[in-house]
Amino acid sequence: MDVLPYERSRASFSVEKLEKIITKSNAKVIEQFAPLFDEPVFHNQEEDILLSYEDHFKKSIERVSRSFEIIRENPEFMIAHMKQKIQMETFFDHNGIFLHFSMFLNYLKSQANKEQLRYWNAEARQGNFIGAYAQTELGHGSNVRGLETLATLDLKNKEYEIHSPTLTSLKWWPTGMYACTHAMVFAQLIINGENKGLHGFMVQLRQPDGSLMPGVELGEIGPKLNFSSNNIGYCRFTNVRIPMNRLFSKYSKVIETTGEYIAAPRSLSKFRYISMMLARTSIVRIAYKMCAKACTIAIRYSAVRLQGFKNKSSGSSEEHYVLDYKMQQYRLFKGLAYSYCLLWNARYIHSYIKGIQNRLEDGDNSAADDLPELHATLSGLKATATVTAHDNIEEARKCCGGQGFLMSSGIAKLSPDFAEWVTVEGEQVILSLQCARFLLKAVKQVQSKSSTLTETVRYIGETQSDKNKNINVITPSGILSLLKMRARNLAWRLTEQYDQQKGGDKDEALNQCAVIAVKASTAHVQQFMIENNFKAINSFFTDDLAIHTIMMKLLMLHGLQLISENAGDFVGIGSDVFLTSKVLSTVESRINRLMDEIRPDAVSLVDSFGFVDTELKSTIGKYDGNVYEAIVNEASKNPLNNKNNNGKMIGWETYSKVLNLEFLKKTAKEQTQRAVSKM
Ligand SMILES: Cc1cc2nc3c(=O)[nH]c(=O)nc-3n(C[C@H](O)[C@H](O)[C@H](O)COP(=O)(O)OP(=O)(O)OC[C@H]3O[C@@H](n4cnc5c(N)ncnc54)[C@H](O)[C@@H]3O)c2cc1C
C-alpha cells in the first residue's frame, strides 16, 4: 500500500481549499515561472555544499546576476516578484544580496528626503547598484548608542569624513556587504566637536572596476553557522570623504550653508511605528514558513518511516510508523500547531495594522491610540515567535533521527538557516525587555487607576474572581482565560520584584529582575498569539466547519501544551488557584486525545502549507514519500564515491603507506562473491 496516498485519503477537510487560503495558489505561480530558471546555472543546487567557500560564492554571484537579467527580461515576473507573489529563494539561495531590495530600499524610502529619493531610488529599485545596511560594529550591536564610527562635518569643503577610529568600530555583520557597491552606514554625527547622535549616510564602497574606494577596507567575515552564507561583510573607513548630501535627511538635517543641525521631532511618528510593526510581522511570516517547512519534511518522513516491531511476543515482523508513536506526535504536532498559529497571527496582525493605517490616512487620529502598546507587544512577539519557531524547527530535525543530520534531508539546513532571525533585527532579550517595560507600565496604570488600559494589555487590570473557578480548561476560551491568568500573574510578580529594587536607575532595576521580565513578556505574547489565532479562525473559517474544527484542535493543542509545560507559572495566583493536579491531568489527557484526533489529518495538514518539492529541497520530505531512493540517489553524487576504478578510495596512495598491504592481500583471498545467477 502506498503510505502517503492512504494518509491523504484520511483527511477530515478539503486540503485543496485550505491550501488555496494559505498559499493563494503559490504552487501555480511557481509552476508558471519555474521554466525561467531552468538553466544550467540554477541546476544541481543541492550539490553546492560540496563546493569550496570561494566557488560557492562565485556560483551565487552567477545566479544572482542571471536572476537580475531574468527579472529585466520578464516584466510579468518582475511584477509578481515586486508584489511578493513569488520569492527569489524559491528558485535559488540569493546569499544576502536581496537584502538590498528589502531592508536597504525600505530604509532609503523612509529616511531619504525628496531630493535624495530622486537621486537614488530609481537606480536602487532597478538594482543598478547594490546597498547593504551597515549598522552593527565589531564592538557593539544591541547597544546602538555605543556605535563608534564617526561622521565629522567639514563645512568648508561641504563634506563629511567617515572614519573608523578603533578596531571595535569596524562595521561587522552587514548582510550582503561583501558583494555590494554602497552601504547605508550608521555613524555618530560630529559638528564642531559636538556629537549629534547616530545618523545614516550613503557611502560608496566599490569602484566601477570592483576594487575598493579610497579609504575603504572591505572583506567577508568568514564561515558561519549556515554554510551557504558567505556574503556578510566587515568594513573599515579611513578618512573617507563624502558630500554633505549623503546624510539621509528626511527627519533631521544639517543646513549646507551654515552647518546648523536641525533635529528630528522627538516622538516616533505614527507612520514609523507602523512600518516597524509591519517589518516585525513579516519576520513572523518568515518564522511560519521555516517552521512549516520543517514540519512538512518531518511529518511526511515520520509517516513513511517504519521502526519498531508491533507485536514483539508474536514474532510478527510488522513495524510501527514512527508518526504513530505518542512522543513523536507530541513533538511534531507541537510544531505543526505552532506553524499554524504563526501563520494566522501574521495574517491577522497584518490586516489589523493595515486597518489602522487606513483609518489614519482617513484622518482618524484616534486609531493611533493603541500603537505604542501594540508596538511593544510586537517587539515581544518577534522575540518569542523566532525563538519558539527555531526550537520547533530543531525539534522537527531531531525527530528525523539520523536522516535529520543529512544535508540532503533539507531539514538539517533549516535550523542553522533560521537561527539568524532570533538575533537580527532585534535580539531576543533586548526585545523581550522592551515588551516587559510596557507590562510594568500597564500594572502601574492599574495600581494608580490613572487611565484605562489599551486592548492588548487590558487583561492585566482584570481581577481574579470566583468565576475563574468555573473555567473549562478544555475549551478554547477556557484555555485563553488560563493563559491570560498566567500572563497577568507574571506581570504582577515582575512589578513586585521591580519595585523592590533600590536606587533610581530604571534599566538596572529591570536588569535585576530580567529573568521574570522575559518570562512575563513571553507569557504576554503567548496569550496574545492564542487570542489572535482564535479570532483569525473565527473570522476566516465560519463557512467551513471541517477546516474550522481541525484549526481549533490545533489551537487547543498549542494552548494546552503551553499550560502543561509552564504549570509552575500559575503558582502564586492565590487561594482560587485551580491548576491543581486534578486539572493538570485533565489537561494532559486532553492533549493525548487531541493527538489521536489530529493524527489522521497530519499529512494533509502539512500538504496544505503548499510547499512544492523544489522549495523543500528534501530527499525525505518529498510529496511522493519515496525517501530511500532519493537519499541513495543523492549520496551517489558525492565526489568521494568514485565510480571509476572499482570504487578506489580517494587518497588511497597516501593512506596505503600506513597499512599492511600484505595482510590485506591475505584476508582478501579469504573472501569472494558468489556468482550472481542470471535470471
Ligand atoms: C546572520 C546575521 C546577519 C546580520 N545582518 C546584519 C545587517 O545586515 N546589518 C547590521 O547592521 N547588522 C546585522 N547583523 C547584526 C545583528 O543585528 C546583531 O548581531 C544583533 O543586533 C545583536 O547584537 P550583537 O551581536 O552585538 O550582540 P550583543 O548585543 O553583544 O549580545 C550578546 C548577548 O548579550 C545580551 N545583552 C546585550 N545587551 C543587553 C542588555 N541591555 N540587557 C540584557 N542582555 C543584553 C544579549 O541578550 C545577548 O545574549 C547580523 C547578524 C547576524 C547573525
Ligand as a Chemical Component Dictionary entry (heavy atoms), coordinates in Angstrom:
data_LIG
# 
_chem_comp.id                   LIG 
_chem_comp.type                 NON-POLYMER 
_chem_comp.pdbx_formal_charge   0 
_chem_comp.three_letter_code    LIG 
# 
loop_
_chem_comp_atom.comp_id 
_chem_comp_atom.atom_id 
_chem_comp_atom.alt_atom_id 
_chem_comp_atom.type_symbol 
_chem_comp_atom.charge 
_chem_comp_atom.model_Cartn_x 
_chem_comp_atom.model_Cartn_y 
_chem_comp_atom.model_Cartn_z 
_chem_comp_atom.pdbx_ordinal 
LIG C1  C1  C 0 23.296 36.377 10.146 1  
LIG C2  C2  C 0 23.336 37.774 10.645 2  
LIG C3  C3  C 0 23.066 38.827 9.778  3  
LIG C4  C4  C 0 23.146 40.153 10.219 4  
LIG N1  N1  N 0 22.899 41.173 9.341  5  
LIG C5  C5  C 0 23.090 42.452 9.738  6  
LIG C6  C6  C 0 22.942 43.547 8.807  7  
LIG O1  O1  O 0 22.566 43.361 7.649  8  
LIG N2  N2  N 0 23.230 44.799 9.244  9  
LIG C7  C7  C 0 23.614 45.047 10.525 10 
LIG O2  O2  O 0 23.861 46.211 10.847 11 
LIG N3  N3  N 0 23.717 44.059 11.442 12 
LIG C8  C8  C 0 23.485 42.770 11.081 13 
LIG N4  N4  N 0 23.605 41.741 11.989 14 
LIG C9  C9  C 0 23.974 42.055 13.368 15 
LIG C10 C10 C 0 22.803 41.900 14.344 16 
LIG O3  O3  O 0 21.878 42.930 14.164 17 
LIG C11 C11 C 0 23.397 41.867 15.755 18 
LIG O4  O4  O 0 24.134 40.664 15.860 19 
LIG C12 C12 C 0 22.327 41.946 16.818 20 
LIG O5  O5  O 0 21.767 43.221 16.866 21 
LIG C13 C13 C 0 22.863 41.588 18.214 22 
LIG O6  O6  O 0 23.940 42.377 18.525 23 
LIG P1  P1  P 0 25.329 41.743 18.995 24 
LIG O7  O7  O 0 25.731 40.710 18.022 25 
LIG O8  O8  O 0 26.265 42.862 19.231 26 
LIG O9  O9  O 0 25.017 41.006 20.348 27 
LIG P2  P2  P 0 25.224 41.629 21.803 28 
LIG O10 O10 O 0 24.444 42.897 21.891 29 
LIG O11 O11 O 0 26.654 41.721 22.165 30 
LIG O12 O12 O 0 24.524 40.500 22.655 31 
LIG C14 C14 C 0 25.251 39.429 23.289 32 
LIG C15 C15 C 0 24.418 38.932 24.461 33 
LIG O13 O13 O 0 24.290 39.956 25.445 34 
LIG C16 C16 C 0 22.917 40.156 25.791 35 
LIG N5  N5  N 0 22.683 41.598 26.001 36 
LIG C17 C17 C 0 23.203 42.635 25.291 37 
LIG N6  N6  N 0 22.708 43.797 25.759 38 
LIG C18 C18 C 0 21.861 43.500 26.764 39 
LIG C19 C19 C 0 21.019 44.280 27.623 40 
LIG N7  N7  N 0 20.962 45.606 27.536 41 
LIG N8  N8  N 0 20.268 43.622 28.533 42 
LIG C20 C20 C 0 20.307 42.280 28.612 43 
LIG N9  N9  N 0 21.062 41.496 27.826 44 
LIG C21 C21 C 0 21.827 42.090 26.919 45 
LIG C22 C22 C 0 22.126 39.662 24.588 46 
LIG O14 O14 O 0 20.844 39.189 25.010 47 
LIG C23 C23 C 0 22.992 38.529 24.057 48 
LIG O15 O15 O 0 22.643 37.337 24.715 49 
LIG C24 C24 C 0 23.507 40.417 11.567 50 
LIG C25 C25 C 0 23.737 39.349 12.446 51 
LIG C26 C26 C 0 23.657 38.052 12.007 52 
LIG C27 C27 C 0 23.901 36.932 12.974 53 
# 
loop_
_chem_comp_bond.comp_id 
_chem_comp_bond.atom_id_1 
_chem_comp_bond.atom_id_2 
_chem_comp_bond.value_order 
_chem_comp_bond.pdbx_ordinal 
LIG C1  C2  SING 1  
LIG C2  C3  SING 2  
LIG C2  C26 DOUB 3  
LIG C3  C4  DOUB 4  
LIG C4  N1  SING 5  
LIG C4  C24 SING 6  
LIG N1  C5  DOUB 7  
LIG C5  C6  SING 8  
LIG C5  C8  SING 9  
LIG C6  O1  DOUB 10 
LIG C6  N2  SING 11 
LIG N2  C7  SING 12 
LIG C7  O2  DOUB 13 
LIG C7  N3  SING 14 
LIG N3  C8  DOUB 15 
LIG C8  N4  SING 16 
LIG N4  C9  SING 17 
LIG N4  C24 SING 18 
LIG C9  C10 SING 19 
LIG C10 O3  SING 20 
LIG C10 C11 SING 21 
LIG C11 O4  SING 22 
LIG C11 C12 SING 23 
LIG C12 O5  SING 24 
LIG C12 C13 SING 25 
LIG C13 O6  SING 26 
LIG O6  P1  SING 27 
LIG P1  O7  DOUB 28 
LIG P1  O8  SING 29 
LIG P1  O9  SING 30 
LIG O9  P2  SING 31 
LIG P2  O10 DOUB 32 
LIG P2  O11 SING 33 
LIG P2  O12 SING 34 
LIG O12 C14 SING 35 
LIG C14 C15 SING 36 
LIG C15 O13 SING 37 
LIG C15 C23 SING 38 
LIG O13 C16 SING 39 
LIG C16 N5  SING 40 
LIG C16 C22 SING 41 
LIG N5  C17 SING 42 
LIG N5  C21 SING 43 
LIG C17 N6  DOUB 44 
LIG N6  C18 SING 45 
LIG C18 C19 SING 46 
LIG C18 C21 DOUB 47 
LIG C19 N7  SING 48 
LIG C19 N8  DOUB 49 
LIG N8  C20 SING 50 
LIG C20 N9  DOUB 51 
LIG N9  C21 SING 52 
LIG C22 O14 SING 53 
LIG C22 C23 SING 54 
LIG C23 O15 SING 55 
LIG C24 C25 DOUB 56 
LIG C25 C26 SING 57 
LIG C26 C27 SING 58 
# 
